[in-house]
Amino acid sequence: MVDTESLVAVLPELLLVMFAIVIPAIGLGTKDSRILGFTALAGIALAAVGPALQILEDRNAVFFPSDTGLLVLDQFSALFMLIFLSVAFYVVLASIYFTKDDKHQPEYYTLILLATAGMMVVASATDLFVLFVGIELTSLSSYALVAFRKKDVKGAEAATKYFIIGGLSSGFALFGISLIFGVTGTTDFTLMNEWLIANPYPNDLVPVVWLAMIMIVVGFGFKIAMVPFHMWAPDVYEGAPTTITAMLAAGSKKMGFVALFKLFFIGLIAIKADWEFLIAIMAILTMTVGNLMALNQTNIKRMLAYSSIAQAGYILIAIPVATDYALAGGIFQILTHAFMKGGAFIVVATLATVAVGESINSYKGLGKRSPFLALAMTIFLFSLAGIPPLAGFASKFFLFWAPIQAATDTGADWLIWLSVAGIINSAISLFYYVRIVKYMYVEKGESEDKLVISKTMMAAVAICLILTVVIGIYPGPFYDACWNAAQALLSYSVPLP
Amino acid sequence: MDYTWLFQLAWIIPILPLISFLIVGFLGAKFSDKGGMIAIALVGAAMALSLAIAYAALTGGLPSHGAEGAYYTDTIDWVVLGSGFTLSIGIFIDTLTALMLIVVSFVATLVVIYSIGYMGEEGDRRRRYFTEISLFVGVMLGLVLASSFSLLFIFWELVGLCSYLLIGFWFERPSAASAAKKAFLVTRVGDVMFMIGLFILFNLFGTLNYVEMFDPEVLTEVDQSLLTWGCFFMFGGAIGKSAQFPLHDWLPDAMEGPTTVSALIHAATMVKAGVYLVARMFPLLVHSYEWLPLFIAVIGVVTALMAATMALNSPNIKRVLAYSTISQLGFMFLGLGTGAYLFAVGIYEEGSLGYSAAMFHLMNHAFFKALLFLSAGAVIHFVHTEEMSKMGGLRKYMPITSIVMLLGAISIAGIPPLSGFWSKDELLAVVQSAGSDNWVFYLLYAMGVCAAFMTAFYMFRMWFKTFTGPEGEATKHAAAHMAHDDHGHKEMEHAKPGKIKEHTPAVMTVPLMLLAVLAVFSGMAALFFFGTPFYGIIFFEEPIVETGAEILENVFTAWTTYLSIAVAAGGIGLAYLAFYKKSIDVDAFVNRPAVKPLYNMLLARYGFTKGYDWVGVKAVYGFSLVLDWFDLHVIDGIVNGLARGTAKAGRGLRRVQTGFVQTYAGVVVGGAVLMMLLGYFILVLLGVVRPW
């Protein structure tokens, strides 16, 4: 039943879509990127009110529609909505200056808002098919955003690749979803799990569910750039306008995790024994390949792209461990990664506006040319490497501790290897992060001119910087929010009999 | 007297240098001395407060907690983890903390004062120097005051970061930049182990707070096997930080930093963090399986001996001191390991003595090694080289420096009654006595004595080569320069003709003299002049309360004492004959065919430098290149075939002309197939499905 109360659950999305429609209308009157950008920011801020209240006042979950419940606003979806909205906020803030000379500005902001709305739908979906629609909304918007500078050959090529691989992956996912529907007769995560519990082994249909699961993992694995479905990521991250790269890495990738969390923690938790090893192997593979490939990159966007792949590997740890601590740790890592990796990309974007290239060599001597950006970049990189007391350390601490906790709790000792792999990998990752820091402060650059940076872009960097430091020093409330989100998500999973 | 109010102020100690860090960092350029005075004032204030608190703690002002001993702690919750787990931050003060506070704050203050002179020629860069050194002092004091292993780990990483920044202070030298990186990365290997250890212990105890973990009831209940492995991994962190075998090779390279940094961070304080960590987890160690303390002792003595051999022929004055630091840290681990072993097998009094002796040596070493480094700094400041072959005959130009450095050398060599003697002798005596329980300790004792002999030898080799003998080219050059300078000054009128004054400024010589006083007297003072001897203050469970006379009697009736003195004297004597009297032809000796390869091997640091490079550059980086190649060629090759098949199957793909996308799509399809095979394989392994 659709009543006014249940509309609260979709109000954030509705607000974003409304603003997405209004912006082109404003665009008819003015081409000033500031007016368009700040309108988008207003929409994002308004949309954030509902989820923020949900978390701060610890409200009860609201379903839409209230009887069947396709979408839900609870602590889990509210937290992810806030993450996606903050990513959209700093991306738009940085874009105001970054795209000021580009054509088609209204469309740019509209697409960002629509992509964010799609991510939020994924965050609140309780149904596999609704979730898929959300993913598609985000994907289609982001294909266009990657190709936003259509005269740019690299961007156009990246968009083509992104589109084709994305289409292929969507095909996989959709095929998987239809198989699941065919077998279980439902696309609702909770009901799916109930069916699996009601029809245990031996059962002729279970292999089909299992095949469907792999299909869906392939489809969603594309979004999170899981090895071996990662190859598009460096090309697309490199080719896209850098603000959009930030959104892909910090927002749309995290959406893939939300989808996987819902699939595994609710829908398929009954057959956990079938997939835990598989995902564990994928996690270790993903982090290792990501880190090793990052070692010899010379383009900073490609390096950050591979580092994102590695980070995806860390977050994947949460799935096979499948305890509330692991899920909370995974969510926390997503939260911190949204700011440290997004911040790093915004620094790259900011530097691109003052003609500092993407090659690592052009970062030489940055410490002298722009002390603020160099310091910000250093903090983001150290945070990514997990140096305390920065956000990345706090989240990695909880994430890597979870497998050991689970191992002693449940006796599944093999889980410890996930922690060990994660810790060793983050030690390896320090090699390539330190190299950038060394270039910025130690090496002499070709130019020594001071850089003049736009205020809005500085503000975007500053937002990420402050959060990276604050979360690191005072992780308590942030971790609490992640913990509550994890509890909210797990409350839908039916306990095994 | 109730000192609680004083302990409540302890959190201010690390804050003071951090304020200096902020002031100098943001406003330092505005001051004519680039913030040096501010750093001195605030680090000095931190020292004053540290000394007051340490005094209160060491004179019995700590609140007693029955079986758990006396300590003061104050914590606030930091993160509450879902159900039951809490991470808290706060301060913890016991006598061990007090000792570390004295050592760190005192040496730090002297080094910062000394830096005014030593870094005087660095111009605007002094701001960066004083900023970084203030940060270091703040986080190092935070490290020793931390109330839990988790907070300790955070400071642990931060001191590592400061060390990275300060080693690379002269970053325009490629060697300094790469040394900084090496130090940072190699110690991270240890940190990885530390973190694994933290997780294991956190799981075991549900907390990382010292107070809750060291509860005797809890300790007897926990799983001993997990406890041992947790401690083992924590010790891995100590190996990295304290430059123990096999992660020792970063420390000699770290000498690329300013000598003040070497003195403070890489001799007196940060490298002691590993020893401090092991001392801090001593209650856990004594409940571990016996093999772990034994392992710690073995690592310690192997490092002590190996580093001592490398110091024998090093041509660089700072490297000699670096090897010596590694070696002395090895002694401390030997003492701690032996002490914990004795506790684990139930010999409490001797075990407690092992712990005390190691801590005693830590304190004495901080003073005499800081003295040696700062003296070496004065020498380098004067002659502008670190090569000892270019020095020689400096005694004439630097009388004060030569005397204080000689005192430091006698102290470390272990000649009574200087401080190094008391602690090293006591430490070795404990190891020897442990031999009656396990013969391995006799072997460790023999190795320790060998290392002690070498210590005396290489220290005096260094002193003779630097200060005596014919003047080297750098000495001549510096002397000429000095004479030239002095002619321009009016001070010459005051100096008596024929007598040359010390050329080092007072801001440098005064800290040296203060440290020299401690290098001579700290041992005696701690043992004899305070109400309770050192062993009764810094102890573990079984204080050994003896009067000064009893200590003297115990020390000088044991044969081990005379052996210690004999090897020290022997080492000095050999150095005297070889490098002062020149009655032994060293060059001829080392050029013998049997000796030459050994000599070169020592210079090459047993090949560890190459070994690290091999692991770092060849193995890891090489693997990355292989992977890259694999991605480009092998996968492409397989995939092109696959992609061709796919393209034939799907008309959509055929239209795409860019080969790359085909590749990627192929990988997606291939990956999906692989995942299915892998998943199927796992299911078969698990017995969920039968292969059909």
Interface residues (C-beta under 8 A of the other chain):
Chain A: E157 T160 K161 I164 I165 L168 S169 F172 Y201 P207 W210 L211 I214 M215 V217 V218 G221 F222 P228 F229 M231 W232 D235 A273 D274 W275 F277 L278 I281 M282 V289 L292 M293 L295 N296 D324 Y325 A328 F382 I387 P388 P389 F393 A394 F397 F398 F400 W401 I404 Q405 T408 S419 V420 I423 I424 A427 I428 L430 F431 V434 K438 Y441 V442 K444 Y474 P475 G476 Y479 D480 W483 Q487
Chain B: D77 W78 V79 V80 L81 G82 S150 F153 I154 E157 L158 L161 G168 F171 E172 A177 K181 F184 L185 R188 V189 D191 V192 M195 I196 F199 I200 F202 N203 L204 L226 G616 V620 Y621 F623 S624 L625 L627 D628 D631 L653 V656 T658 F660 V661 T663 Y664 A665 V667 V668 V669 G670 G671 A672 L674 M675 M676 L678 G679 I682 L683 L686 V688 V689
